[in-house]
Amino acid sequence: MNEWLPFVVIGITTGSVYGLAAMGLVLTYKTSGIFNFAHGAIAAVAAYAYYDLRVLRGLPWPVALAIAVVVVPLCVALVMERLTRSLAGAAPTTKIVATVGLQLAVTMALVAHYGGAGLDFPGFLPTDTVEVIGVIVGVDQLISALVAVLGAVGFFVFFRVSPMGVKMRAVVDDPALLELAGTSAFAVRSRAWLIGCWFAAVSGVLLAPQIGLDALLLTMLVVQAYGAAAVGLFSSLPLTYAGGLLVGVLAAVATKAVSGSELLSGLPPALPFLVLFAVLLLAGRRRLVEVGGSRSAPPSRPLMGRAAARVTAVAAVAVAAVVPFVVGAKLPVYSTALVFVMVFSSLHLLVRTSGQVSLAHAALVAVGSSTFSHLAVGAGLPWLVAVLLAGAAAVPVGMLVAVPAIRLSGLYLALATLGFGILLERVVYGSALMFGATSTLPATRPAPFEGDKAFYYVLLAFAVAALLLSAAIGRSRLGRLLRAMSDSPTTLSTLGLGVNVTRVTVFAVSAFVAGVAGALHASQGQSATGVPFVSYTSLTWLALLVLCTGLRAAAPVAAAAQMAIVPAYVTDATVVAWLPVAFGLGALAVALREAGAAGRRPAGEGSAEPAAQRAAERLGAPGPAAQRLRAAATRIVRRGEPARVRVGAGLAKGVSR
């Protein structure tokens, strides 16, 4: 017992900080209806603000600390309230993309400005040690835990007893009624965002002394608070704090438990995401109700029409055919871009066609990459067979990712896939099943096409095949099912069509294409490694794809060009470092535009009737069931019933009649 006690104490001190960060996250979600994926980035901003003021500008540490945890969160809270107010009522996918884009922009801005290497964080707490129940504990750890406990208890009392706390609970239930009572919903939400940003900032400056100043590491470390929020089912503040303690203790105890196992060495940092994935999967839709309303945006006019997009795609293929003769030494860059055409084509099918958000796509590509090396080099299989089997190996993983899609949707599906991707990265990437302890495996090219120019045309053929497959699916019955599911899953179920089968099918097809892309990526570089496919890469891919979504069929080509080709022609290293920031801000701008389109719908026009009609029209279902569905939706909308009732009981009643 004495051997385990130090780890329990360390887990409690770290878990207290996780619980504090998670409470701020849950508060802003409960009051605004927006789950802030940029919560970890806010913590990183506060930590870097303290470093900048204390080290670079020489301010006294109390002044630097006050500005970092009081003034900076105030400015961030005002910006966040304005952004989330613009997103109110938007589709869940739009809300997710907006905050993911914001996280990418903020985190990569810190990396671009301060550099990617870790910095020494100037501590401001005493570094002495004391003995607590027989365990030597740092005074700084005790102070961190005490600050977190006092903050959590004080906020819980404030939320339950104070008039402002009552108003915060009221703004969740009915902001319009709160406005009629003479209280500004804007003021209430602003205070909620201020408290949430304060908690994130305090968490950042408390965690930074333990891990150093690294924007990506600090952002992802605060992301572990998602597991604590899941324990509280994203609604209960006391359970959320208890979840933080649970996550901290489990991770610390697991460090002791697996200390002698190289295979499980990645389990302790992945435990919060295992908790996140397990809770989301077990809780299901009934206990996980998304906060805030949502309205689907009316079909928006893309930047290019269908015909123009097809012409552009054909022209791109024609131009690609002559690329090896004009680009010279940069040919490998274009070869890599062709691989990313396949990656974005598979992601486009999943996210934009079917409306399913997955933040684990990089893990699927990594599975294909490592499997190809094992089959082509380890087992000696023919090159083409190894590529296709690598795609097939990613299908079961994709179907496993699809399991949460059966029980969850929207925000909770995105969180579940994020947790799964991080779990796979930290536990399986380094095992013999994937990249092994060296993190790099050899890979080969087909014997007749070993040269760069010859292999380029092999990649071009695969990229064109992926685009044609995506187009064929879009015109097929499966494509109509996917678009109908994106518009209204309820309509699809009401018409007697299998929503779950459709969800699993699209994840499987997307995983196969992603797995083949991973195999080709390994073959192009003649080595397979998981370094390019960390979990954060999935966020970058999503932002890039959304940025190009108006180009319809050409979106994967444009996204791949921005990912691989544009940085190769930018000679200024500073501009290259800031490109991901532009990608994130672009995704945020597109999400805000889509949210604005949803908000400009005529008064009284709800989301259920247009979505149901579009879904039925996509399926070409003029039969009695579809007619009764439309009639029921029309009658319910005329009576002015809430959107949730229209989608649920009203539509079901209309079909049953």
PyMOL commands that set and color helices and strands:
alter all, ss='L'
color gray80, all
select helices_A, chain A and resi 5-32+39-56+61-87+92-114+139-161+163-173+175-180+185-211+215-223+225-231+237-257+267-287+306-325+328-353+361-378+383-407+410-427+447-449+452-475+477-487+489-494+499-525+531-533+535-547+549-569+573-599+608-619+624-639+643-656
alter helices_A, ss='H'
color red, helices_A
select strands_A, chain A and resi 129-132+135-138+440-442+527-529
alter strands_A, ss='S'
color yellow, strands_A
deselect
rebuild
show_as cartoon
